[in-house]
C-alpha cells in the first residue's frame, strides 16, 4: 500500500561529540528546522543544550527511547515537555500501560513516537534478543505500531521497509519517523534497513532522520537541501 504522503520533514541527527560542534554545524546549515538529540549528546551537554536549540527556534526531537516503569517514564516526559521538546521517543515494548501514561503526561505540547524494531536489527539478531528461534520483523513492527497508536501516541519509528505496512495499520494521520536515510551512494554504516528519502516518503514516512550524510559533508547545507528536495 502506498501512502498519500507527498513530502516529509528532514530531521538532522546531531550525533556529534558536544554542544560546540553541534552549534557550529547548525551555523553551516541554516535551513535546518528539526534536530534530533540522542543519548550521547544529551548525556554530555544536558538540558542547557535543549534550551539553546529551542531558543534558536529549532524543533527538538529528543531520542532517548524511554523504556521503564510508567511512573519513571511519565517523569521523563514531563521534564522534556517543560524544556520545550517537540518530539520524543519511547519503546513500544515498554507496554500499553507505560505508553498510555506517557501520552497523558505529554498532553498537546509534546508529541511521542514509539520505537519498534531498531534499524540495526535483522530477523536473526532480533529473534535472539527476544529469545525466539524465528521472528518476522515486518509483522513485529506492525504489531508494535498498532499498540502504540492504540495507546494514544502520535506515531512510530520504523525503517522504510516497514513503513507501508505501518501506514496501513495506523491510518493516514499518524506520524511515521524513519531513520537510516541515505542517498543512493552513501554508506549504510551500522544500519541494516536503510532507504533513500524518496523511497521512505513513497512508503508513507512523515519525518526522515538524517545524520552522517549531512554531518560528514563538506557542504552540509547543500546536502540538507538535496535531501529536502528528494523528500518532496
C-alpha positions in Angstrom: 0.0 0.0 0.0 1.3 3.5 -0.9 0.6 6.4 1.4 -0.9 9.7 0.3 2.1 11.5 1.9 3.8 13.7 -0.7 6.6 15.1 1.3 8.3 14.7 4.7 10.2 16.8 7.2 14.0 16.3 7.4 15.3 15.9 11.0 19.0 16.5 11.4 20.5 14.0 13.8 23.1 15.9 15.9 25.2 12.8 16.6 28.3 14.9 17.5 30.7 15.0 20.4 29.4 18.1 22.1 27.4 21.4 22.0 30.2 23.4 20.3 30.4 21.0 17.4 26.6 20.8 17.1 26.1 24.6 17.1 28.9 25.1 14.6 27.3 22.5 12.3 23.9 24.3 12.6 25.5 27.6 11.7 26.6 26.0 8.4 23.1 24.7 7.7 20.7 27.5 8.5 17.9 25.8 6.6 17.5 23.1 9.3 14.3 23.3 11.2 14.3 20.0 13.1 17.1 18.5 15.1 17.5 15.2 16.9 19.4 15.0 20.2 20.3 11.4 21.2 21.8 9.8 24.3 25.4 10.7 23.7 24.9 14.5 23.2 22.2 14.7 25.9 24.4 12.9 28.5 27.4 15.2 27.8 25.6 18.5 27.5 22.3 18.1 29.3 19.2 20.4 29.4 21.1 23.6 28.6 21.7 22.3 25.0 18.0 21.7 24.6 17.2 25.2 25.8 19.7 26.7 23.4 18.3 24.8 20.4 14.8 25.9 21.4 16.0 29.5 21.8 17.3 29.3 18.2 13.8 28.4 17.0 14.5 24.8 16.3 12.1 21.9 16.9 13.9 19.4 19.1 13.4 15.6 18.7 14.7 14.1 22.0 15.6 10.5 21.1 16.2 8.8 24.4 14.0 5.8 23.8 12.5 5.6 27.3 11.6 2.0 28.4 10.8 1.9 32.1 8.0 1.6 34.6 5.2 4.1 33.8 5.9 6.4 36.7 9.5 6.9 35.6 8.6 7.5 32.0 5.9 10.0 33.0 8.5 12.0 34.9 10.8 12.0 31.9 8.0 13.1 29.6 7.1 15.9 31.9 10.7 17.1 32.1 11.0 17.0 28.3 7.8 18.9 27.9 8.9 21.6 30.3 12.2 22.0 28.3 10.2 22.8 25.2 11.0 19.5 23.4 8.7 18.9 20.4 9.0 15.2 19.9 10.4 12.3 21.9 10.7 8.5 21.7 9.9 5.6 23.9 10.0 1.9 23.3 6.8 0.2 22.3 8.0 -2.9 24.1 7.5 -0.9 27.4 3.9 -1.9 27.1 0.5 -0.3 26.8 0.3 1.0 30.4 3.6 2.8 30.0 2.6 4.3 26.6 -0.8 5.4 27.8 0.6 7.1 30.9 3.3 8.8 28.8 0.7 10.1 26.3 -1.4 11.5 29.1 1.6 13.3 30.5 2.6 14.7 27.1 -0.7 16.4 26.5 -0.9 18.6 23.5 2.6 20.1 24.0 4.8 17.2 23.2 4.4 14.5 20.5 5.5 11.0 21.4 6.5 8.2 18.9 7.2 4.6 19.8 10.4 2.9 18.6 9.5 -0.5 17.1 12.5 -2.6 15.9 15.8 -0.8 15.7 17.2 -0.4 12.2 20.4 -2.1 13.3 18.4 -5.4 13.7 17.8 -8.1 11.1 15.5 -11.0 11.7 18.2 -13.2 13.3 19.5 -10.6 15.7 16.0 -9.5 16.8 15.0 -13.1 17.3 18.0 -13.6 19.5 17.2 -10.5 21.5 13.6 -11.8 22.1 14.7 -15.4 22.8 12.9 -16.7 19.7 14.1 -19.1 17.0 12.2 -17.2 14.3 10.8 -13.7 14.1 9.1 -11.9 11.3 10.4 -8.3 11.6 7.7 -6.8 9.3 4.9 -8.3 11.4 6.6 -7.4 14.7 6.9 -3.8 13.6 3.3 -3.7 12.5 2.1 -5.2 15.8 4.0 -2.8 17.9 2.9 0.2 15.8 -0.8 -0.8 16.3 -0.2 -1.0 20.0 1.4 2.4 20.1 -1.4 4.2 18.3 -3.9 2.4 20.4 -2.2 3.8 23.5 -2.6 7.3 22.2 0.9 8.1 20.8 1.4 10.4 17.8 3.2 7.8 15.8 6.0 5.3 15.5 9.6 4.9 14.4 10.4 2.2 11.9 12.6 1.6 8.9 11.3 2.5 5.4 11.0 -1.3 4.7 8.1 -1.5 7.1 6.6 2.0 6.6 3.9 0.9 4.1 2.7 -1.8 6.3 2.7 0.5 9.3 0.8 3.2 7.4 -1.8 0.6 6.6 -2.1 -0.4 10.3 -2.1 3.1 11.8 -4.0 5.2 9.3 -3.2 8.4 7.4 -3.0 10.9 10.3 -0.2 9.3 12.5 3.4 10.1 12.1 6.0 7.7 10.8 9.6 8.6 11.7 12.1 6.8 9.5 15.8 6.8 10.5 18.6 5.3 8.4 18.1 7.7 5.5 20.8 7.6 2.9 21.4 8.8 -0.7 22.0 6.1 -3.2 25.8 6.3 -3.0 26.1 6.7 0.8 27.5 4.1 3.1 24.9 2.3 5.3 27.3 2.2 8.2 25.9 0.2 11.1 22.3 0.5 10.0 21.0 -2.5 8.1 17.5 -1.4 6.9 18.3 1.9 5.1 16.4 3.8 2.4 16.6 6.9 0.2 14.4 9.9 1.0 12.2 9.2 -2.0 11.8 5.6 -1.0 10.8 6.5 2.5 8.3 9.1 1.5 6.7 6.7 -1.0 6.3 4.2 1.7 4.5 6.7 4.0 7.1 8.4 6.1 6.3 11.9 7.5 9.7 12.6 9.1 13.1 11.5 7.9 16.1 11.3 10.3 19.4 12.1 8.5 22.8 12.1 10.3 26.1 11.1 8.8 25.3 12.1 5.1 24.9 15.7 6.4 27.3 15.7 9.4 30.2 14.4 7.3 29.6 16.5 4.3 32.0 19.2 3.1 28.9 21.4 2.4 26.2 20.3 4.9 23.8 22.9 3.8 23.9 21.6 0.2 23.3 18.0 1.3 20.4 19.1 3.5 18.8 20.9 0.6 19.4 17.8 -1.6 17.7 15.6 1.0 14.8 18.0 1.4 14.2 18.2 -2.4 14.3 14.4 -2.6 11.7 14.1 0.2 9.1 16.1 -1.8 
